[in-house]
Amino acid sequence: MVRTGEQYLAGLRDGRRVFYRGQLVEDVTQHPILRVPCTHSAFLFDLQFDRDLSPPLAVEDGRTGETVCSFYQVPTDREALRGRAELIEETTKRSGAVFNIVKVIGSDALFALRIVSRALDQAKGTDYAARVQAYHEKVSREDLATVVAQTDVKGDRSLRPQQQRDPDLYVRIKERRPDGIVVRGAKAHITQAPVADEIIVIPSRAMTDADYAVAFAVPANAPGLTMICRPLLELEGARHPLEGPRVLRHALVEALVIFEDVFVPWERVFLAGETEFAGPLAHMFALWHRYTAISYRAAQADLIAALGLEIAEANGIADRSHIRRDLVDLILFAEIQRMAARVAASEHKVDGLTGVCYPNPLYVNIGKLYSNTHYLSALQALIDCAGGLAITAPSGDDFANPNLRPLLEKYLAGSPQVSSEKRFKLFLMLRELVGLLGGLESVTMVHAEGSIEASVIELLRTYDFASSRVLVDRLVGETA
């Protein structure tokens, strides 16, 4: 059954080992900084009870009759696949245009695991698919917040995992026991891991050494598991409510997740040494997660486009030709990602063994590559609409000072159609985006869910040149 936000928060008080700025956090839900990522995820749980949300976030499981989160429902047709993208976009908008990742990324991994584990069982005679299905049913039935740890810390990137000077620079199986495995290593920049119920671990690449071909799931409070959070500079820097309209209510935390002899029982192990399936699992998860990326990023792009329009109107320049071109660039940034998600669903593929419907890799990677390569250009267009006050505007405390506010309203006035107060707040919202969030989102939007190079490789691998090569060869033959 679906849980409320309060029920989810209560489940996080479980003795997990989380550090923030060098200090052990006793309760992530009460920490002055980490409580914001907690309440951000809790909001997604509460949205399950919002009857106006379309598509709905809570649906009836046709097999059990229970109400479950729709993100955990396996897509078996294009309508379900497209509905998933629409729901990701809508929940992102409802969450202050900040992607609400828990459950979404976990289900991305579960769908990939269902497909790959069935192929593995057929090839090897193993029973991984049953384990994946049982775990999938558990997290759906108990309405758990699941995140994914894929990216290894990697050490010297010119070397393969087994060639590293320290064997723990990729997560590995240290010991195989009759009742399970013991793992060591670390995964980097794992989003919302400190505030998740469960962490699903999958390979980051193809593996040639059996110890590194491993996938499993552990509770966030598993013995031997330590999470060291990045400092949330955007929250620490928002010293007045006007300066953090998004981040003070909706924020994500990333962590270095360290496994120091963590025991995993066999029922939670989904890959254990079958090297030829590590790469396919990594790639299939990446496909699902990039589909998720272009879905949530469309919502974020809508925010940037609307902010550009409103600040241009407040400045009285919305009808200028160069600003109109900036606005069109922002429209393209949003709509090309949205269009890619829709076409990827419409031109979907179906896994022959499981019946799972998955997005078309070509269109997913087109949308993702466009997103990666055009985010900074979108920010440039936004800044062009705004001008220098996007970064140099006074503070929220200045605006709250009754002696200073009349001066700010007088000298920061713009178009008479927009109040000085609104124009000032728009500039502070802009500063949150390009200042407080500038470093984080510049890296995230360029690199998260797969690098530019990863999408380039996938496009070259999946694009069908055959028909156009026939045309070229025929023309060459005709003119030769």
DRENDO-1510 file (C-alpha; in Angstrom, 1 decimal, always signed):
<recs>
REC; n; res; u; v; w
REC; 1; MET; +0.0; +0.0; +0.0 .
REC; 2; VAL; +1.2; +3.5; -0.7 .
REC; 3; ARG; +2.6; +5.5; +2.2 .
REC; 4; THR; +2.3; +9.1; +3.2 .
REC; 5; GLY; +5.2; +11.5; +3.4 .
REC; 6; GLU; +5.2; +11.2; +7.2 .
REC; 7; GLN; +5.3; +7.5; +7.1 .
REC; 8; TYR; +8.2; +7.7; +4.7 .
REC; 9; LEU; +10.1; +10.1; +7.0 .
REC; 10; ALA; +9.5; +7.9; +10.0 .
REC; 11; GLY; +11.2; +5.0; +8.1 .
REC; 12; LEU; +14.4; +7.1; +7.7 .
REC; 13; ARG; +15.0; +7.1; +11.5 .
REC; 14; ASP; +16.8; +3.8; +11.4 .
REC; 15; GLY; +20.4; +4.3; +12.5 .
REC; 16; ARG; +21.9; +4.8; +9.1 .
REC; 17; ARG; +25.5; +6.0; +9.0 .
REC; 18; VAL; +25.5; +9.4; +7.2 .
REC; 19; PHE; +28.0; +12.2; +7.5 .
REC; 20; TYR; +27.6; +15.9; +6.6 .
REC; 21; ARG; +30.6; +18.2; +6.8 .
REC; 22; GLY; +32.5; +15.7; +8.9 .
REC; 23; GLN; +29.8; +15.1; +11.5 .
REC; 24; LEU; +27.8; +12.0; +12.0 .
REC; 25; VAL; +24.1; +12.8; +11.5 .
REC; 26; GLU; +21.9; +11.3; +14.1 .
REC; 27; ASP; +18.6; +11.9; +12.3 .
REC; 28; VAL; +18.6; +12.9; +8.6 .
REC; 29; THR; +15.0; +14.1; +8.9 .
REC; 30; GLN; +15.9; +16.7; +11.6 .
REC; 31; HIS; +19.3; +17.8; +10.3 .
REC; 32; PRO; +19.1; +21.6; +9.4 .
REC; 33; ILE; +20.3; +20.9; +5.8 .
REC; 34; LEU; +19.4; +17.3; +5.1 .
REC; 35; ARG; +15.8; +17.7; +6.2 .
REC; 36; VAL; +15.2; +19.5; +2.9 .
REC; 37; PRO; +16.1; +16.5; +0.7 .
REC; 38; CYS; +14.0; +14.5; +3.1 .
REC; 39; THR; +10.9; +16.7; +2.7 .
REC; 40; HIS; +11.5; +16.9; -1.0 .
REC; 41; SER; +11.1; +13.1; -1.3 .
REC; 42; ALA; +8.3; +13.1; +1.2 .
REC; 43; PHE; +6.4; +15.4; -1.1 .
REC; 44; LEU; +6.4; +12.7; -3.8 .
REC; 45; PHE; +4.8; +10.3; -1.4 .
REC; 46; ASP; +2.1; +12.8; -0.6 .
REC; 47; LEU; +1.5; +13.3; -4.3 .
REC; 48; GLN; +0.2; +9.7; -4.4 .
REC; 49; PHE; -3.0; +11.0; -2.7 .
REC; 50; ASP; -3.5; +14.0; -5.1 .
REC; 51; ARG; -6.5; +13.1; -7.2 .
REC; 52; ASP; -5.8; +16.0; -9.6 .
REC; 53; LEU; -2.5; +14.5; -10.7 .
REC; 54; SER; -2.6; +13.2; -14.2 .
REC; 55; PRO; -1.5; +10.5; -14.9 .
REC; 56; PRO; -2.1; +9.3; -11.3 .
REC; 57; LEU; +0.8; +8.5; -9.2 .
REC; 58; ALA; -1.1; +5.8; -7.2 .
REC; 59; VAL; -2.8; +3.0; -9.2 .
REC; 60; GLU; -4.3; -0.4; -8.5 .
REC; 61; ASP; -2.0; -3.4; -9.0 .
REC; 62; GLY; -4.0; -5.7; -11.3 .
REC; 63; ARG; -2.5; -8.8; -9.8 .
REC; 64; THR; -2.8; -8.1; -6.1 .
REC; 65; GLY; -5.6; -5.4; -6.0 .
REC; 66; GLU; -3.4; -3.2; -3.8 .
REC; 67; THR; -2.8; +0.5; -4.4 .
REC; 68; VAL; +0.8; +1.0; -5.4 .
REC; 69; CYS; +3.0; +3.7; -6.9 .
REC; 70; SER; +2.7; +3.7; -10.7 .
REC; 71; PHE; +6.4; +4.2; -11.1 .
REC; 72; TYR; +6.9; +0.6; -10.1 .
REC; 73; GLN; +4.4; -0.7; -12.7 .
REC; 74; VAL; +6.2; -2.4; -15.6 .
REC; 75; PRO; +5.4; -0.7; -18.9 .
REC; 76; THR; +4.0; -3.2; -21.4 .
REC; 77; ASP; +2.7; -0.8; -24.1 .
REC; 78; ARG; +3.5; +2.6; -25.6 .
REC; 79; GLU; +0.7; +4.3; -23.6 .
REC; 80; ALA; +2.2; +3.1; -20.3 .
REC; 81; LEU; +5.7; +4.2; -21.4 .
REC; 82; ARG; +4.5; +7.6; -22.5 .
REC; 83; GLY; +2.4; +8.0; -19.4 .
REC; 84; ARG; +5.6; +7.3; -17.3 .
REC; 85; ALA; +7.4; +10.2; -19.1 .
REC; 86; GLU; +4.4; +12.5; -18.5 .
REC; 87; LEU; +4.2; +11.6; -14.9 .
REC; 88; ILE; +8.0; +12.2; -14.4 .
REC; 89; GLU; +7.6; +15.6; -16.0 .
REC; 90; GLU; +4.5; +16.5; -14.0 .
REC; 91; THR; +5.9; +15.4; -10.6 .
REC; 92; THR; +9.0; +17.4; -11.4 .
REC; 93; LYS; +6.9; +20.5; -12.0 .
REC; 94; ARG; +5.0; +19.9; -8.8 .
REC; 95; SER; +8.3; +19.6; -6.9 .
REC; 96; GLY; +9.5; +23.1; -7.8 .
REC; 97; ALA; +11.0; +21.9; -11.1 .
REC; 98; VAL; +13.4; +19.8; -9.1 .
REC; 99; PHE; +13.4; +16.2; -10.2 .
REC; 100; ASN; +11.9; +13.9; -7.5 .
REC; 101; ILE; +14.2; +10.9; -8.1 .
REC; 102; VAL; +13.3; +8.3; -5.5 .
REC; 103; LYS; +11.3; +5.4; -6.9 .
REC; 104; VAL; +11.8; +6.7; -10.5 .
REC; 105; ILE; +15.5; +5.8; -10.7 .
REC; 106; GLY; +14.9; +2.6; -8.6 .
REC; 107; SER; +12.3; +1.5; -11.1 .
REC; 108; ASP; +14.6; +2.3; -14.0 .
REC; 109; ALA; +17.1; -0.2; -12.5 .
REC; 110; LEU; +14.4; -2.8; -11.8 .
REC; 111; PHE; +13.1; -2.7; -15.4 .
REC; 112; ALA; +16.7; -3.1; -16.7 .
REC; 113; LEU; +17.3; -6.0; -14.2 .
REC; 114; ARG; +14.1; -7.8; -15.2 .
REC; 115; ILE; +15.2; -7.7; -18.9 .
REC; 116; VAL; +18.8; -8.7; -18.3 .
REC; 117; SER; +18.2; -11.3; -15.6 .
REC; 118; ARG; +15.8; -13.2; -17.8 .
REC; 119; ALA; +18.3; -13.3; -20.6 .
REC; 120; LEU; +21.0; -14.4; -18.1 .
REC; 121; ASP; +18.8; -17.2; -16.7 .
REC; 122; GLN; +18.1; -18.5; -20.2 .
REC; 123; ALA; +21.8; -18.5; -21.0 .
REC; 124; LYS; +23.2; -19.8; -17.7 .
REC; 125; GLY; +20.3; -21.7; -16.0 .
REC; 126; THR; +20.4; -19.3; -13.0 .
REC; 127; ASP; +17.5; -18.0; -11.0 .
REC; 128; TYR; +18.2; -14.3; -11.0 .
REC; 129; ALA; +14.9; -13.3; -12.6 .
REC; 130; ALA; +12.9; -14.8; -9.7 .
REC; 131; ARG; +15.0; -12.8; -7.2 .
REC; 132; VAL; +14.5; -9.6; -9.2 .
REC; 133; GLN; +10.8; -10.1; -9.4 .
REC; 134; ALA; +10.5; -10.9; -5.6 .
REC; 135; TYR; +12.5; -7.8; -4.7 .
REC; 136; HIS; +10.5; -5.7; -7.2 .
REC; 137; GLU; +7.3; -6.9; -5.6 .
REC; 138; LYS; +8.7; -6.1; -2.1 .
REC; 139; VAL; +9.6; -2.5; -2.8 .
REC; 140; SER; +6.3; -1.9; -4.7 .
REC; 141; ARG; +4.2; -3.5; -1.9 .
REC; 142; GLU; +6.0; -1.7; +0.9 .
REC; 143; ASP; +6.2; +1.6; -1.1 .
REC; 144; LEU; +9.9; +2.0; -0.5 .
REC; 145; ALA; +12.1; +4.8; -1.7 .
REC; 146; THR; +14.7; +3.2; -4.0 .
REC; 147; VAL; +17.9; +4.8; -5.5 .
REC; 148; VAL; +20.6; +3.4; -7.7 .
REC; 149; ALA; +24.4; +3.3; -7.1 .
REC; 150; GLN; +26.1; +2.8; -10.5 .
REC; 151; THR; +29.1; +5.0; -10.9 .
REC; 152; ASP; +32.3; +3.6; -9.3 .
REC; 153; VAL; +35.0; +5.9; -8.0 .
REC; 154; LYS; +37.2; +4.3; -10.8 .
REC; 155; GLY; +40.7; +5.4; -9.6 .
REC; 156; ASP; +43.1; +5.5; -12.6 .
REC; 157; ARG; +40.6; +5.6; -15.5 .
REC; 158; SER; +43.1; +4.3; -18.0 .
REC; 159; LEU; +43.1; +0.9; -16.1 .
REC; 160; ARG; +40.4; -1.8; -15.8 .
REC; 161; PRO; +39.0; -2.5; -12.3 .
REC; 162; GLN; +41.3; -5.5; -11.6 .
REC; 163; GLN; +44.3; -3.5; -12.7 .
REC; 164; GLN; +43.9; -0.7; -10.1 .
REC; 165; ARG; +46.4; -0.3; -7.4 .
REC; 166; ASP; +43.6; -0.7; -4.9 .
REC; 167; PRO; +41.0; -3.4; -5.7 .
REC; 168; ASP; +38.3; -1.5; -3.9 .
REC; 169; LEU; +38.1; +1.4; -6.4 .
REC; 170; TYR; +35.3; -0.5; -8.1 .
REC; 171; VAL; +32.7; -2.3; -6.0 .
REC; 172; ARG; +33.6; -6.0; -5.9 .
REC; 173; ILE; +32.7; -9.2; -4.3 .
REC; 174; LYS; +35.2; -9.8; -1.6 .
REC; 175; GLU; +33.8; -13.1; -0.4 .
REC; 176; ARG; +31.2; -15.7; -1.5 .
REC; 177; ARG; +29.5; -17.5; +1.3 .
REC; 178; PRO; +26.7; -20.1; +1.4 .
REC; 179; ASP; +24.2; -17.5; +2.6 .
REC; 180; GLY; +25.3; -14.6; +0.4 .
REC; 181; ILE; +28.2; -12.3; -0.6 .
REC; 182; VAL; +30.4; -9.7; +1.1 .
REC; 183; VAL; +31.1; -6.6; -0.9 .
REC; 184; ARG; +33.6; -3.8; -0.7 .
REC; 185; GLY; +34.2; -0.6; -2.7 .
REC; 186; ALA; +32.5; +2.8; -3.2 .
REC; 187; LYS; +30.0; +4.4; -5.6 .
REC; 188; ALA; +30.3; +8.2; -6.3 .
REC; 189; HIS; +27.7; +11.0; -6.4 .
REC; 190; ILE; +24.7; +8.8; -5.6 .
REC; 191; THR; +21.6; +11.1; -5.5 .
REC; 192; GLN; +19.3; +10.9; -2.5 .
REC; 193; ALA; +21.1; +7.8; -1.1 .
REC; 194; PRO; +21.2; +9.3; +2.4 .
REC; 195; VAL; +17.4; +9.7; +2.4 .
REC; 196; ALA; +16.4; +6.4; +0.6 .
REC; 197; ASP; +15.0; +3.2; +2.0 .
REC; 198; GLU; +16.9; +1.0; -0.4 .
REC; 199; ILE; +20.0; +1.2; -2.6 .
REC; 200; ILE; +20.2; -0.8; -5.7 .
REC; 201; VAL; +23.8; -1.4; -6.9 .
REC; 202; ILE; +24.6; -2.2; -10.6 .
REC; 203; PRO; +27.8; -2.3; -12.6 .
REC; 204; SER; +29.1; +0.9; -14.2 .
REC; 205; ARG; +30.6; -0.7; -17.3 .
REC; 206; ALA; +31.4; -4.0; -19.0 .
REC; 207; MET; +33.5; -6.2; -16.7 .
REC; 208; THR; +36.1; -8.9; -17.5 .
REC; 209; ASP; +36.8; -9.9; -13.9 .
REC; 210; ALA; +34.0; -11.9; -12.1 .
REC; 211; ASP; +34.5; -10.2; -8.8 .
REC; 212; TYR; +33.4; -6.9; -10.3 .
REC; 213; ALA; +30.4; -8.2; -12.2 .
REC; 214; VAL; +28.0; -7.7; -9.4 .
REC; 215; ALA; +24.5; -6.3; -8.8 .
REC; 216; PHE; +22.5; -6.3; -5.6 .
REC; 217; ALA; +20.3; -4.3; -3.2 .
REC; 218; VAL; +20.8; -3.3; +0.4 .
REC; 219; PRO; +18.9; -1.3; +3.0 .
REC; 220; ALA; +20.3; +2.2; +3.6 .
REC; 221; ASN; +21.1; +1.2; +7.1 .
REC; 222; ALA; +23.0; -2.0; +6.3 .
REC; 223; PRO; +26.0; -2.6; +8.6 .
REC; 224; GLY; +29.2; -1.5; +7.0 .
REC; 225; LEU; +27.5; +1.1; +4.7 .
REC; 226; THR; +28.7; +4.7; +5.1 .
REC; 227; MET; +27.4; +7.7; +3.2 .
REC; 228; ILE; +29.4; +11.0; +3.0 .
REC; 229; CYS; +27.2; +13.8; +1.7 .
REC; 230; ARG; +28.3; +16.6; -0.6 .
REC; 231; PRO; +27.9; +20.1; +1.0 .
REC; 232; LEU; +24.6; +21.6; -0.2 .
REC; 233; LEU; +26.1; +25.0; -0.9 .
REC; 234; GLU; +22.8; +26.1; -2.5 .
REC; 235; LEU; +21.0; +25.7; +0.8 .
REC; 236; GLU; +23.8; +27.0; +2.9 .
REC; 237; GLY; +24.0; +30.1; +0.7 .
REC; 238; ALA; +20.3; +30.9; +0.7 .
REC; 239; ARG; +20.2; +33.2; +3.7 .
REC; 240; HIS; +16.7; +34.7; +3.1 .
REC; 241; PRO; +13.5; +33.0; +2.0 .
REC; 242; LEU; +13.4; +35.2; -1.2 .
REC; 243; GLU; +16.8; +34.0; -2.1 .
REC; 244; GLY; +15.9; +30.3; -2.3 .
REC; 245; PRO; +12.4; +29.9; -3.6 .
REC; 246; ARG; +13.2; +26.4; -4.9 .
REC; 247; VAL; +16.1; +25.1; -2.9 .
REC; 248; LEU; +14.7; +25.9; +0.6 .
REC; 249; ARG; +11.8; +23.5; -0.1 .
REC; 250; HIS; +13.1; +21.2; -2.8 .
REC; 251; ALA; +16.7; +20.0; -3.0 .
REC; 252; LEU; +18.7; +16.8; -3.7 .
REC; 253; VAL; +21.7; +15.5; -1.9 .
REC; 254; GLU; +24.4; +13.3; -3.4 .
REC; 255; ALA; +26.8; +11.1; -1.4 .
REC; 256; LEU; +29.9; +9.0; -1.7 .
REC; 257; VAL; +28.5; +5.6; -0.7 .
REC; 258; ILE; +31.1; +3.3; +0.8 .
REC; 259; PHE; +30.7; -0.5; +1.3 .
REC; 260; GLU; +33.1; -1.9; +3.9 .
REC; 261; ASP; +32.5; -5.6; +4.0 .
REC; 262; VAL; +28.7; -5.3; +3.6 .
REC; 263; PHE; +26.9; -8.6; +3.7 .
REC; 264; VAL; +24.2; -9.2; +1.0 .
REC; 265; PRO; +22.0; -12.3; +1.2 .
REC; 266; TRP; +21.6; -14.3; -2.0 .
REC; 267; GLU; +18.0; -13.3; -2.4 .
REC; 268; ARG; +19.2; -9.7; -2.9 .
REC; 269; VAL; +22.0; -10.6; -5.3 .
REC; 270; PHE; +21.1; -10.1; -9.0 .
REC; 271; LEU; +24.5; -10.6; -10.7 .
REC; 272; ALA; +27.5; -12.4; -9.2 .
REC; 273; GLY; +30.3; -13.1; -11.6 .
REC; 274; GLU; +28.6; -13.4; -15.0 .
REC; 275; THR; +30.9; -11.0; -16.7 .
REC; 276; GLU; +29.2; -11.1; -20.1 .
REC; 277; PHE; +26.0; -9.6; -18.6 .
REC; 278; ALA; +27.6; -6.7; -16.7 .
REC; 279; GLY; +27.8; -4.5; -19.8 .
REC; 280; PRO; +24.3; -5.2; -21.0 .
REC; 281; LEU; +22.9; -4.4; -17.6 .
REC; 282; ALA; +24.8; -1.1; -17.4 .
REC; 283; HIS; +23.6; -0.1; -20.8 .
REC; 284; MET; +20.0; -1.1; -20.3 .
REC; 285; PHE; +19.8; +0.9; -17.1 .
REC; 286; ALA; +21.4; +3.9; -18.8 .
REC; 287; LEU; +18.7; +3.7; -21.5 .
REC; 288; TRP; +15.9; +3.8; -19.0 .
REC; 289; HIS; +17.6; +6.5; -16.9 .
REC; 290; ARG; +18.2; +8.8; -20.0 .
REC; 291; TYR; +14.6; +8.4; -20.9 .
REC; 292; THR; +13.8; +9.6; -17.3 .
REC; 293; ALA; +16.4; +12.4; -17.8 .
REC; 294; ILE; +14.8; +14.0; -20.9 .
REC; 295; SER; +11.4; +13.7; -19.2 .
REC; 296; TYR; +12.3; +15.6; -16.0 .
REC; 297; ARG; +14.6; +18.0; -17.9 .
REC; 298; ALA; +11.7; +19.1; -20.1 .
REC; 299; ALA; +10.0; +20.4; -16.9 .
REC; 300; GLN; +13.1; +22.2; -15.8 .
REC; 301; ALA; +13.5; +23.7; -19.3 .
REC; 302; ASP; +9.9; +25.0; -19.1 .
REC; 303; LEU; +10.8; +26.8; -15.9 .
REC; 304; ILE; +13.9; +28.4; -17.6 .
REC; 305; ALA; +11.8; +29.5; -20.7 .
REC; 306; ALA; +9.0; +31.0; -18.6 .
REC; 307; LEU; +11.6; +32.8; -16.3 .
REC; 308; GLY; +13.3; +34.2; -19.4 .
REC; 309; LEU; +10.0; +35.5; -20.8 .
REC; 310; GLU; +8.9; +37.1; -17.5 .
REC; 311; ILE; +12.2; +38.8; -16.8 .
REC; 312; ALA; +12.3; +40.1; -20.4 .
REC; 313; GLU; +8.7; +41.5; -19.9 .
REC; 314; ALA; +9.8; +43.0; -16.6 .
REC; 315; ASN; +12.7; +44.7; -18.3 .
REC; 316; GLY; +10.5; +45.9; -21.1 .
REC; 317; ILE; +12.4; +44.2; -23.9 .
REC; 318; ALA; +10.3; +41.0; -24.7 .
REC; 319; ASP; +9.6; +42.3; -28.2 .
REC; 320; ARG; +13.3; +43.0; -29.1 .
REC; 321; SER; +14.5; +40.8; -31.9 .
REC; 322; HIS; +17.5; +39.4; -30.1 .
REC; 323; ILE; +15.4; +38.6; -27.0 .
REC; 324; ARG; +12.8; +36.9; -29.3 .
REC; 325; ARG; +15.6; +34.7; -30.6 .
REC; 326; ASP; +16.7; +33.9; -27.1 .
REC; 327; LEU; +13.2; +32.9; -26.2 .
REC; 328; VAL; +13.0; +30.6; -29.2 .
REC; 329; ASP; +16.2; +28.9; -28.2 .
REC; 330; LEU; +14.6; +28.3; -24.8 .
REC; 331; ILE; +11.5; +26.9; -26.4 .
REC; 332; LEU; +13.7; +24.6; -28.5 .
REC; 333; PHE; +15.6; +23.4; -25.5 .
REC; 334; ALA; +12.3; +22.4; -23.8 .
REC; 335; GLU; +10.4; +20.9; -26.7 .
REC; 336; ILE; +13.2; +18.9; -28.4 .
REC; 337; GLN; +13.7; +17.0; -25.1 .
REC; 338; ARG; +9.9; +16.5; -24.8 .
REC; 339; MET; +9.6; +15.5; -28.4 .
REC; 340; ALA; +12.4; +13.0; -28.1 .
REC; 341; ALA; +10.7; +11.4; -25.1 .
REC; 342; ARG; +7.4; +11.1; -26.9 .
REC; 343; VAL; +8.9; +9.6; -30.1 .
REC; 344; ALA; +11.0; +7.2; -28.0 .
REC; 345; ALA; +7.8; +5.9; -26.4 .
REC; 346; SER; +5.9; +5.8; -29.7 .
REC; 347; GLU; +8.7; +4.0; -31.5 .
REC; 348; HIS; +9.4; +1.7; -28.5 .
REC; 349; LYS; +10.9; -1.7; -28.4 .
REC; 350; VAL; +9.6; -4.8; -26.7 .
REC; 351; ASP; +11.8; -7.3; -24.9 .
REC; 352; GLY; +11.0; -10.8; -26.3 .
REC; 353; LEU; +11.6; -12.7; -23.1 .
REC; 354; THR; +9.7; -10.5; -20.6 .
REC; 355; GLY; +7.3; -8.4; -22.7 .
REC; 356; VAL; +8.7; -5.3; -21.1 .
REC; 357; CYS; +8.2; -2.2; -23.3 .
REC; 358; TYR; +11.3; +0.0; -23.3 .
REC; 359; PRO; +12.0; +3.3; -25.0 .
REC; 360; ASN; +13.7; +3.5; -28.4 .
REC; 361; PRO; +17.4; +4.0; -27.8 .
REC; 362; LEU; +18.0; +6.2; -30.8 .
REC; 363; TYR; +15.5; +8.9; -29.8 .
REC; 364; VAL; +16.4; +8.7; -26.1 .
REC; 365; ASN; +20.0; +9.5; -26.9 .
REC; 366; ILE; +19.2; +12.2; -29.4 .
REC; 367; GLY; +17.2; +14.0; -26.7 .
REC; 368; LYS; +19.8; +13.4; -24.1 .
REC; 369; LEU; +22.7; +14.6; -26.2 .
REC; 370; TYR; +20.7; +17.7; -27.1 .
REC; 371; SER; +20.1; +18.3; -23.4 .
REC; 372; ASN; +23.7; +17.9; -22.5 .
REC; 373; THR; +25.1; +20.1; -25.2 .
REC; 374; HIS; +22.6; +22.9; -25.0 .
REC; 375; TYR; +22.0; +23.5; -21.3 .
REC; 376; LEU; +24.7; +26.2; -21.0 .
REC; 377; SER; +23.5; +27.8; -24.1 .
REC; 378; ALA; +20.0; +28.0; -22.6 .
REC; 379; LEU; +21.5; +29.7; -19.5 .
REC; 380; GLN; +23.2; +32.1; -21.8 .
REC; 381; ALA; +19.9; +33.0; -23.5 .
REC; 382; LEU; +18.3; +33.4; -20.1 .
REC; 383; ILE; +21.0; +35.7; -18.8 .
REC; 384; ASP; +20.7; +37.7; -22.0 .
REC; 385; CYS; +17.0; +38.2; -21.2 .
REC; 386; ALA; +17.8; +39.3; -17.7 .
REC; 387; GLY; +21.0; +41.4; -17.7 .
REC; 388; GLY; +23.5; +41.9; -14.9 .
REC; 389; LEU; +21.0; +42.1; -12.0 .
REC; 390; ALA; +20.7; +38.4; -12.4 .
REC; 391; ILE; +23.7; +38.2; -10.1 .
REC; 392; THR; +24.1; +41.7; -8.7 .
REC; 393; ALA; +20.7; +42.4; -7.2 .
REC; 394; PRO; +20.6; +43.2; -3.4 .
REC; 395; SER; +19.6; +40.6; -0.9 .
REC; 396; GLY; +16.3; +39.6; +0.4 .
REC; 397; ASP; +17.2; +41.1; +3.8 .
REC; 398; ASP; +17.7; +44.5; +2.0 .
REC; 399; PHE; +14.2; +44.2; +0.6 .
REC; 400; ALA; +12.8; +43.3; +4.0 .
REC; 401; ASN; +14.3; +46.4; +5.5 .
REC; 402; PRO; +11.5; +49.1; +5.7 .
REC; 403; ASN; +14.1; +51.9; +5.2 .
REC; 404; LEU; +15.7; +50.3; +2.1 .
REC; 405; ARG; +12.6; +48.8; +0.4 .
REC; 406; PRO; +11.2; +52.1; -0.9 .
REC; 407; LEU; +14.7; +52.8; -2.5 .
REC; 408; LEU; +14.8; +49.4; -4.1 .
REC; 409; GLU; +11.2; +49.7; -5.4 .
REC; 410; LYS; +12.1; +53.1; -6.9 .
REC; 411; TYR; +15.5; +52.3; -8.5 .
REC; 412; LEU; +14.8; +48.7; -9.5 .
REC; 413; ALA; +11.6; +49.5; -11.4 .
REC; 414; GLY; +11.3; +48.3; -14.9 .
REC; 415; SER; +8.3; +48.0; -17.2 .
REC; 416; PRO; +5.2; +49.7; -15.7 .
REC; 417; GLN; +3.3; +46.5; -16.4 .
REC; 418; VAL; +5.3; +44.6; -13.8 .
REC; 419; SER; +5.7; +45.7; -10.2 .
REC; 420; SER; +9.1; +46.5; -8.8 .
REC; 421; GLU; +8.5; +43.8; -6.2 .
REC; 422; LYS; +7.9; +41.1; -8.7 .
REC; 423; ARG; +10.8; +42.2; -10.8 .
REC; 424; PHE; +13.1; +42.0; -7.8 .
REC; 425; LYS; +11.8; +38.6; -6.9 .
REC; 426; LEU; +12.4; +37.4; -10.4 .
REC; 427; PHE; +16.0; +38.5; -10.2 .
REC; 428; LEU; +16.5; +36.6; -6.9 .
REC; 429; MET; +15.0; +33.5; -8.5 .
REC; 430; LEU; +17.4; +34.0; -11.4 .
REC; 431; ARG; +20.3; +34.3; -9.0 .
REC; 432; GLU; +19.3; +31.1; -7.3 .
REC; 433; LEU; +19.4; +29.3; -10.7 .
REC; 434; VAL; +22.7; +30.8; -12.0 .
REC; 435; GLY; +24.4; +31.5; -8.7 .
REC; 436; LEU; +23.4; +29.1; -5.9 .
REC; 437; LEU; +22.6; +26.3; -8.3 .
REC; 438; GLY; +24.9; +27.3; -11.1 .
REC; 439; GLY; +27.8; +25.0; -10.3 .
REC; 440; LEU; +25.7; +22.1; -9.3 .
REC; 441; GLU; +23.3; +22.2; -12.3 .
REC; 442; SER; +26.0; +23.1; -14.8 .
REC; 443; VAL; +27.8; +19.9; -14.0 .
REC; 444; THR; +24.6; +17.9; -13.6 .
REC; 445; MET; +22.9; +18.9; -16.8 .
REC; 446; VAL; +26.1; +18.3; -18.8 .
REC; 447; HIS; +27.1; +15.0; -17.2 .
REC; 448; ALA; +24.3; +13.3; -15.2 .
REC; 449; GLU; +22.5; +10.2; -16.5 .
REC; 450; GLY; +25.5; +9.7; -18.9 .
REC; 451; SER; +28.1; +11.9; -20.4 .
REC; 452; ILE; +28.1; +13.6; -23.8 .
REC; 453; GLU; +30.5; +10.9; -25.0 .
REC; 454; ALA; +28.2; +8.1; -23.8 .
REC; 455; SER; +25.3; +9.4; -25.9 .
REC; 456; VAL; +27.7; +9.9; -28.9 .
REC; 457; ILE; +28.8; +6.3; -28.6 .
REC; 458; GLU; +25.2; +5.0; -28.3 .
REC; 459; LEU; +24.0; +7.1; -31.3 .
REC; 460; LEU; +26.8; +5.8; -33.5 .
REC; 461; ARG; +26.1; +2.2; -32.3 .
REC; 462; THR; +22.3; +2.3; -32.8 .
REC; 463; TYR; +21.7; +4.5; -35.8 .
REC; 464; ASP; +20.8; +2.5; -38.9 .
REC; 465; PHE; +22.9; +3.7; -41.8 .
REC; 466; ALA; +21.9; +0.8; -44.0 .
REC; 467; SER; +19.1; +2.3; -46.2 .
REC; 468; SER; +20.9; +5.6; -46.8 .
REC; 469; ARG; +24.1; +3.7; -47.6 .
REC; 470; VAL; +22.2; +1.8; -50.3 .
REC; 471; LEU; +21.1; +5.1; -51.8 .
REC; 472; VAL; +24.7; +6.5; -51.7 .
REC; 473; ASP; +26.1; +3.3; -53.2 .
REC; 474; ARG; +23.6; +3.3; -55.9 .
REC; 475; LEU; +24.3; +6.9; -56.9 .
REC; 476; VAL; +28.0; +6.3; -56.8 .
REC; 477; GLY; +27.5; +3.2; -59.0 .
REC; 478; GLU; +25.3; +5.2; -61.4 .
REC; 479; THR; +27.9; +8.0; -61.8 .
REC; 480; ALA; +31.0; +5.8; -61.8 .
</recs>
